[in-house]
Amino acid sequence: MTPFKPYQPESRPGETMGLVERVKRAVTDDAEEQYTYRCGRCESEFESTEAHMGKVECPDCGSHDLRTVATG
């Protein structure tokens, strides 16, 4: 009896993007969305591609006391 092998689709040379990533790219913009934040400690304003404020820190002082800045 042959051992079970999970299905692995063939990939073309140079193709590393999976199905999920291809679908995401097809339905979203190619450019990542930018979020603008203002630091509550040093008042620095900066942009990040991270949407969750808990994962962002001020690049100038390292504070996590941030506020989103309305754009548009």
Biopython code that builds the backbone (N, CA, C, O; Angstrom):
import numpy as np
from Bio.PDB.StructureBuilder import StructureBuilder

atoms = [
    (1, "MET", "N", (0.847, -1.188, 0.000)),
    (1, "MET", "CA", (0.000, 0.000, 0.000)),
    (1, "MET", "C", (0.890, 1.248, 0.000)),
    (1, "MET", "O", (1.857, 1.331, 0.758)),
    (2, "THR", "N", (0.558, 2.197, -0.843)),
    (2, "THR", "CA", (1.352, 3.434, -0.917)),
    (2, "THR", "C", (0.935, 4.398, 0.191)),
    (2, "THR", "O", (-0.247, 4.497, 0.520)),
    (3, "PRO", "N", (1.906, 5.106, 0.764)),
    (3, "PRO", "CA", (1.554, 6.065, 1.816)),
    (3, "PRO", "C", (0.758, 7.239, 1.249)),
    (3, "PRO", "O", (0.918, 7.622, 0.090)),
    (4, "PHE", "N", (-0.089, 7.788, 2.088)),
    (4, "PHE", "CA", (-0.915, 8.936, 1.694)),
    (4, "PHE", "C", (-0.050, 10.171, 1.486)),
    (4, "PHE", "O", (0.792, 10.495, 2.323)),
    (5, "LYS", "N", (-0.259, 10.854, 0.375)),
    (5, "LYS", "CA", (0.442, 12.109, 0.100)),
    (5, "LYS", "C", (-0.604, 13.185, -0.095)),
    (5, "LYS", "O", (-1.490, 13.032, -0.936)),
    (6, "PRO", "N", (-0.525, 14.275, 0.662)),
    (6, "PRO", "CA", (-1.509, 15.343, 0.479)),
    (6, "PRO", "C", (-1.377, 15.959, -0.914)),
    (6, "PRO", "O", (-0.294, 15.989, -1.499)),
    (7, "TYR", "N", (-2.492, 16.442, -1.422)),
    (7, "TYR", "CA", (-2.487, 17.063, -2.744)),
    (7, "TYR", "C", (-1.667, 18.339, -2.720)),
    (7, "TYR", "O", (-1.872, 19.198, -1.862)),
    (8, "GLN", "N", (-0.760, 18.464, -3.636)),
    (8, "GLN", "CA", (0.033, 19.677, -3.789)),
    (8, "GLN", "C", (0.001, 20.053, -5.262)),
    (8, "GLN", "O", (0.563, 19.350, -6.101)),
    (9, "PRO", "N", (-0.667, 21.179, -5.577)),
    (9, "PRO", "CA", (-0.759, 21.560, -6.983)),
    (9, "PRO", "C", (0.623, 21.860, -7.543)),
    (9, "PRO", "O", (1.515, 22.339, -6.843)),
    (10, "GLU", "N", (0.768, 21.562, -8.823)),
    (10, "GLU", "CA", (2.041, 21.837, -9.471)),
    (10, "GLU", "C", (2.232, 23.338, -9.577)),
    (10, "GLU", "O", (1.284, 24.079, -9.838)),
    (11, "SER", "N", (3.453, 23.776, -9.375)),
    (11, "SER", "CA", (3.720, 25.200, -9.536)),
    (11, "SER", "C", (4.640, 25.397, -10.724)),
    (11, "SER", "O", (5.453, 24.541, -11.069)),
    (12, "ARG", "N", (4.481, 26.536, -11.320)),
    (12, "ARG", "CA", (5.335, 26.874, -12.450)),
    (12, "ARG", "C", (6.614, 27.490, -11.920)),
    (12, "ARG", "O", (6.612, 28.069, -10.834)),
    (13, "PRO", "N", (7.709, 27.377, -12.661)),
    (13, "PRO", "CA", (8.963, 27.995, -12.211)),
    (13, "PRO", "C", (8.769, 29.486, -11.934)),
    (13, "PRO", "O", (8.207, 30.212, -12.753)),
    (14, "GLY", "N", (9.236, 29.923, -10.785)),
    (14, "GLY", "CA", (9.124, 31.336, -10.409)),
    (14, "GLY", "C", (7.788, 31.698, -9.782)),
    (14, "GLY", "O", (7.604, 32.836, -9.352)),
    (15, "GLU", "N", (6.850, 30.756, -9.719)),
    (15, "GLU", "CA", (5.539, 31.044, -9.144)),
    (15, "GLU", "C", (5.510, 30.584, -7.699)),
    (15, "GLU", "O", (5.560, 29.386, -7.421)),
    (16, "THR", "N", (5.429, 31.524, -6.791)),
    (16, "THR", "CA", (5.403, 31.166, -5.376)),
    (16, "THR", "C", (4.117, 31.622, -4.701)),
    (16, "THR", "O", (3.888, 31.282, -3.540)),
    (17, "MET", "N", (3.279, 32.372, -5.385)),
    (17, "MET", "CA", (2.062, 32.898, -4.806)),
    (17, "MET", "C", (0.983, 31.823, -4.758)),
    (17, "MET", "O", (0.702, 31.180, -5.770)),
    (18, "GLY", "N", (0.387, 31.628, -3.610)),
    (18, "GLY", "CA", (-0.666, 30.644, -3.458)),
    (18, "GLY", "C", (-2.000, 31.167, -3.950)),
    (18, "GLY", "O", (-2.131, 32.341, -4.297)),
    (19, "LEU", "N", (-2.983, 30.292, -3.977)),
    (19, "LEU", "CA", (-4.314, 30.638, -4.455)),
    (19, "LEU", "C", (-4.927, 31.772, -3.651)),
    (19, "LEU", "O", (-5.493, 32.701, -4.227)),
    (20, "VAL", "N", (-4.825, 31.712, -2.336)),
    (20, "VAL", "CA", (-5.417, 32.749, -1.488)),
    (20, "VAL", "C", (-4.811, 34.113, -1.808)),
    (20, "VAL", "O", (-5.532, 35.104, -1.929)),
    (21, "GLU", "N", (-3.502, 34.161, -1.943)),
    (21, "GLU", "CA", (-2.828, 35.430, -2.256)),
    (21, "GLU", "C", (-3.254, 35.948, -3.621)),
    (21, "GLU", "O", (-3.437, 37.154, -3.792)),
    (22, "ARG", "N", (-3.414, 35.064, -4.590)),
    (22, "ARG", "CA", (-3.852, 35.489, -5.928)),
    (22, "ARG", "C", (-5.256, 36.068, -5.883)),
    (22, "ARG", "O", (-5.530, 37.071, -6.541)),
    (23, "VAL", "N", (-6.150, 35.451, -5.117)),
    (23, "VAL", "CA", (-7.516, 35.954, -4.992)),
    (23, "VAL", "C", (-7.510, 37.313, -4.302)),
    (23, "VAL", "O", (-8.201, 38.233, -4.740)),
    (24, "LYS", "N", (-6.736, 37.447, -3.228)),
    (24, "LYS", "CA", (-6.638, 38.733, -2.523)),
    (24, "LYS", "C", (-6.191, 39.838, -3.469)),
    (24, "LYS", "O", (-6.777, 40.920, -3.491)),
    (25, "ARG", "N", (-5.175, 39.569, -4.234)),
    (25, "ARG", "CA", (-4.661, 40.577, -5.165)),
    (25, "ARG", "C", (-5.660, 40.905, -6.259)),
    (25, "ARG", "O", (-5.704, 42.031, -6.752)),
    (26, "ALA", "N", (-6.459, 39.921, -6.636)),
    (26, "ALA", "CA", (-7.439, 40.151, -7.694)),
    (26, "ALA", "C", (-8.576, 41.054, -7.234)),
    (26, "ALA", "O", (-9.134, 41.805, -8.033)),
    (27, "VAL", "N", (-8.925, 40.986, -5.944)),
    (27, "VAL", "CA", (-10.063, 41.770, -5.459)),
    (27, "VAL", "C", (-9.672, 43.029, -4.704)),
    (27, "VAL", "O", (-10.550, 43.797, -4.312)),
    (28, "THR", "N", (-8.398, 43.265, -4.490)),
    (28, "THR", "CA", (-7.958, 44.465, -3.799)),
    (28, "THR", "C", (-7.022, 45.271, -4.678)),
    (28, "THR", "O", (-6.579, 44.817, -5.733)),
    (29, "ASP", "N", (-6.739, 46.454, -4.224)),
    (29, "ASP", "CA", (-5.780, 47.320, -4.897)),
    (29, "ASP", "C", (-4.401, 46.700, -4.819)),
    (29, "ASP", "O", (-4.095, 45.995, -3.858)),
    (30, "ASP", "N", (-3.564, 46.950, -5.814)),
    (30, "ASP", "CA", (-2.188, 46.449, -5.772)),
    (30, "ASP", "C", (-1.392, 47.152, -4.676)),
    (30, "ASP", "O", (-0.546, 46.532, -4.032)),
    (31, "ALA", "N", (-1.651, 48.418, -4.464)),
    (31, "ALA", "CA", (-0.925, 49.176, -3.449)),
    (31, "ALA", "C", (-1.549, 48.912, -2.077)),
    (31, "ALA", "O", (-2.769, 48.815, -1.948)),
    (32, "GLU", "N", (-0.703, 48.796, -1.065)),
    (32, "GLU", "CA", (-1.213, 48.611, 0.289)),
    (32, "GLU", "C", (-1.797, 49.917, 0.790)),
    (32, "GLU", "O", (-1.292, 50.997, 0.485)),
    (33, "GLU", "N", (-2.853, 49.806, 1.553)),
    (33, "GLU", "CA", (-3.487, 50.994, 2.098)),
    (33, "GLU", "C", (-2.586, 51.613, 3.163)),
    (33, "GLU", "O", (-1.978, 50.904, 3.965)),
    (34, "GLN", "N", (-2.507, 52.925, 3.160)),
    (34, "GLN", "CA", (-1.698, 53.650, 4.134)),
    (34, "GLN", "C", (-2.617, 54.244, 5.197)),
    (34, "GLN", "O", (-3.671, 54.790, 4.871)),
    (35, "TYR", "N", (-2.228, 54.141, 6.452)),
    (35, "TYR", "CA", (-2.967, 54.719, 7.569)),
    (35, "TYR", "C", (-2.107, 55.810, 8.174)),
    (35, "TYR", "O", (-0.905, 55.627, 8.362)),
    (36, "THR", "N", (-2.721, 56.949, 8.481)),
    (36, "THR", "CA", (-1.986, 58.069, 9.056)),
    (36, "THR", "C", (-2.258, 58.112, 10.559)),
    (36, "THR", "O", (-3.409, 58.054, 10.993)),
    (37, "TYR", "N", (-1.194, 58.213, 11.341)),
    (37, "TYR", "CA", (-1.285, 58.259, 12.795)),
    (37, "TYR", "C", (-0.596, 59.506, 13.325)),
    (37, "TYR", "O", (0.316, 60.044, 12.696)),
    (38, "ARG", "N", (-1.050, 59.965, 14.507)),
    (38, "ARG", "CA", (-0.388, 61.057, 15.213)),
    (38, "ARG", "C", (-0.067, 60.566, 16.619)),
    (38, "ARG", "O", (-0.914, 59.995, 17.305)),
    (39, "CYS", "N", (1.165, 60.801, 17.025)),
    (39, "CYS", "CA", (1.623, 60.372, 18.345)),
    (39, "CYS", "C", (1.094, 61.315, 19.417)),
    (39, "CYS", "O", (1.146, 62.535, 19.263)),
    (40, "GLY", "N", (0.587, 60.744, 20.503)),
    (40, "GLY", "CA", (0.083, 61.546, 21.617)),
    (40, "GLY", "C", (1.194, 62.083, 22.502)),
    (40, "GLY", "O", (0.974, 63.024, 23.264)),
    (41, "ARG", "N", (2.379, 61.505, 22.415)),
    (41, "ARG", "CA", (3.498, 61.940, 23.244)),
    (41, "ARG", "C", (4.286, 63.070, 22.568)),
    (41, "ARG", "O", (4.495, 64.123, 23.169)),
    (42, "CYS", "N", (4.723, 62.853, 21.318)),
    (42, "CYS", "CA", (5.597, 63.843, 20.666)),
    (42, "CYS", "C", (4.913, 64.594, 19.518)),
    (42, "CYS", "O", (5.532, 65.441, 18.875)),
    (43, "GLU", "N", (3.627, 64.280, 19.261)),
    (43, "GLU", "CA", (2.833, 64.930, 18.215)),
    (43, "GLU", "C", (3.344, 64.663, 16.793)),
    (43, "GLU", "O", (2.928, 65.345, 15.856)),
    (44, "SER", "N", (4.231, 63.693, 16.620)),
    (44, "SER", "CA", (4.732, 63.334, 15.295)),
    (44, "SER", "C", (3.595, 62.708, 14.490)),
    (44, "SER", "O", (2.784, 61.961, 15.038)),
    (45, "GLU", "N", (3.534, 63.007, 13.204)),
    (45, "GLU", "CA", (2.538, 62.415, 12.322)),
    (45, "GLU", "C", (3.267, 61.543, 11.309)),
    (45, "GLU", "O", (4.266, 61.965, 10.726)),
    (46, "PHE", "N", (2.764, 60.320, 11.097)),
    (46, "PHE", "CA", (3.439, 59.384, 10.196)),
    (46, "PHE", "C", (2.427, 58.425, 9.591)),
    (46, "PHE", "O", (1.291, 58.327, 10.054)),
    (47, "GLU", "N", (2.856, 57.713, 8.544)),
    (47, "GLU", "CA", (2.009, 56.736, 7.881)),
    (47, "GLU", "C", (2.534, 55.325, 8.116)),
    (47, "GLU", "O", (3.729, 55.108, 8.314)),
    (48, "SER", "N", (1.602, 54.370, 8.089)),
    (48, "SER", "CA", (1.947, 52.964, 8.254)),
    (48, "SER", "C", (0.969, 52.133, 7.438)),
    (48, "SER", "O", (-0.155, 52.566, 7.182)),
    (49, "THR", "N", (1.390, 50.949, 7.032)),
    (49, "THR", "CA", (0.483, 50.034, 6.336)),
    (49, "THR", "C", (-0.260, 49.158, 7.337)),
    (49, "THR", "O", (-1.137, 48.387, 6.947)),
    (50, "GLU", "N", (0.075, 49.263, 8.615)),
    (50, "GLU", "CA", (-0.561, 48.459, 9.663)),
    (50, "GLU", "C", (-1.859, 49.131, 10.105)),
    (50, "GLU", "O", (-1.850, 50.287, 10.529)),
    (51, "ALA", "N", (-2.978, 48.406, 10.007)),
    (51, "ALA", "CA", (-4.285, 48.957, 10.360)),
    (51, "ALA", "C", (-4.556, 48.879, 11.864)),
    (51, "ALA", "O", (-5.321, 49.687, 12.390)),
    (52, "HIS", "N", (-3.950, 47.933, 12.554)),
    (52, "HIS", "CA", (-4.208, 47.734, 13.985)),
    (52, "HIS", "C", (-3.251, 48.593, 14.803)),
    (52, "HIS", "O", (-2.048, 48.334, 14.830)),
    (53, "MET", "N", (-3.784, 49.615, 15.469)),
    (53, "MET", "CA", (-2.936, 50.557, 16.214)),
    (53, "MET", "C", (-2.089, 49.893, 17.287)),
    (53, "MET", "O", (-1.011, 50.391, 17.610)),
    (54, "GLY", "N", (-2.545, 48.796, 17.839)),
    (54, "GLY", "CA", (-1.788, 48.111, 18.884)),
    (54, "GLY", "C", (-0.453, 47.571, 18.402)),
    (54, "GLY", "O", (0.432, 47.290, 19.210)),
    (55, "LYS", "N", (-0.300, 47.421, 17.087)),
    (55, "LYS", "CA", (0.942, 46.892, 16.526)),
    (55, "LYS", "C", (1.860, 47.991, 16.004)),
    (55, "LYS", "O", (2.948, 47.703, 15.507)),
    (56, "VAL", "N", (1.427, 49.260, 16.113)),
    (56, "VAL", "CA", (2.194, 50.376, 15.569)),
    (56, "VAL", "C", (2.822, 51.169, 16.711)),
    (56, "VAL", "O", (2.215, 51.354, 17.766)),
    (57, "GLU", "N", (4.051, 51.634, 16.480)),
    (57, "GLU", "CA", (4.673, 52.532, 17.444)),
    (57, "GLU", "C", (5.233, 53.735, 16.705)),
    (57, "GLU", "O", (5.562, 53.653, 15.521)),
    (58, "CYS", "N", (5.335, 54.838, 17.404)),
    (58, "CYS", "CA", (5.850, 56.059, 16.815)),
    (58, "CYS", "C", (7.309, 55.851, 16.410)),
    (58, "CYS", "O", (8.115, 55.393, 17.219)),
    (59, "PRO", "N", (7.651, 56.183, 15.169)),
    (59, "PRO", "CA", (9.032, 55.993, 14.729)),
    (59, "PRO", "C", (10.010, 56.972, 15.383)),
    (59, "PRO", "O", (11.218, 56.735, 15.384)),
    (60, "ASP", "N", (9.487, 58.074, 15.940)),
    (60, "ASP", "CA", (10.363, 59.067, 16.560)),
    (60, "ASP", "C", (10.652, 58.794, 18.034)),
    (60, "ASP", "O", (11.795, 58.894, 18.479)),
    (61, "CYS", "N", (9.587, 58.442, 18.802)),
    (61, "CYS", "CA", (9.816, 58.269, 20.244)),
    (61, "CYS", "C", (9.480, 56.869, 20.756)),
    (61, "CYS", "O", (9.760, 56.558, 21.914)),
    (62, "GLY", "N", (8.874, 56.006, 19.902)),
    (62, "GLY", "CA", (8.568, 54.639, 20.310)),
    (62, "GLY", "C", (7.272, 54.470, 21.074)),
    (62, "GLY", "O", (6.945, 53.361, 21.498)),
    (63, "SER", "N", (6.525, 55.552, 21.257)),
    (63, "SER", "CA", (5.276, 55.498, 22.017)),
    (63, "SER", "C", (4.203, 54.714, 21.265)),
    (63, "SER", "O", (4.200, 54.649, 20.035)),
    (64, "HIS", "N", (3.297, 54.124, 22.035)),
    (64, "HIS", "CA", (2.136, 53.440, 21.464)),
    (64, "HIS", "C", (0.870, 54.272, 21.685)),
    (64, "HIS", "O", (-0.232, 53.814, 21.383)),
    (65, "ASP", "N", (1.023, 55.489, 22.209)),
    (65, "ASP", "CA", (-0.097, 56.404, 22.439)),
    (65, "ASP", "C", (-0.392, 57.128, 21.125)),
    (65, "ASP", "O", (0.067, 58.249, 20.907)),
    (66, "LEU", "N", (-1.159, 56.478, 20.258)),
    (66, "LEU", "CA", (-1.389, 56.985, 18.909)),
    (66, "LEU", "C", (-2.862, 57.256, 18.659)),
    (66, "LEU", "O", (-3.735, 56.652, 19.283)),
    (67, "ARG", "N", (-3.118, 58.157, 17.753)),
    (67, "ARG", "CA", (-4.465, 58.468, 17.286)),
    (67, "ARG", "C", (-4.462, 58.410, 15.766)),
    (67, "ARG", "O", (-3.479, 58.786, 15.128)),
    (68, "THR", "N", (-5.555, 57.941, 15.189)),
    (68, "THR", "CA", (-5.641, 57.952, 13.735)),
    (68, "THR", "C", (-5.969, 59.360, 13.277)),
    (68, "THR", "O", (-6.657, 60.106, 13.974)),
    (69, "VAL", "N", (-5.475, 59.719, 12.107)),
    (69, "VAL", "CA", (-5.736, 61.031, 11.530)),
    (69, "VAL", "C", (-6.673, 60.823, 10.354)),
    (69, "VAL", "O", (-6.396, 60.020, 9.462)),
    (70, "ALA", "N", (-7.790, 61.554, 10.356)),
    (70, "ALA", "CA", (-8.751, 61.430, 9.257)),
    (70, "ALA", "C", (-8.135, 61.995, 7.984)),
    (70, "ALA", "O", (-7.577, 63.091, 7.982)),
    (71, "THR", "N", (-8.246, 61.228, 6.903)),
    (71, "THR", "CA", (-7.729, 61.687, 5.612)),
    (71, "THR", "C", (-8.848, 61.644, 4.591)),
    (71, "THR", "O", (-9.861, 60.973, 4.786)),
    (72, "GLY", "N", (-8.655, 62.359, 3.516)),
    (72, "GLY", "CA", (-9.592, 62.283, 2.419)),
    (72, "GLY", "C", (-10.561, 63.344, 2.465)),
    (72, "GLY", "O", (-11.432, 63.422, 1.599)),
]
sb = StructureBuilder()
sb.init_structure("model")
sb.init_model(0)
sb.init_chain("A")
sb.init_seg("    ")
for serial, (resi, resn, name, xyz) in enumerate(atoms, 1):
    if name == "N":
        sb.init_residue(resn, " ", resi, " ")
    sb.init_atom(name, np.array(xyz, "f"), 0.0, 1.0, " ", f" {name:<3s}", serial, name[0])
structure = sb.get_structure()
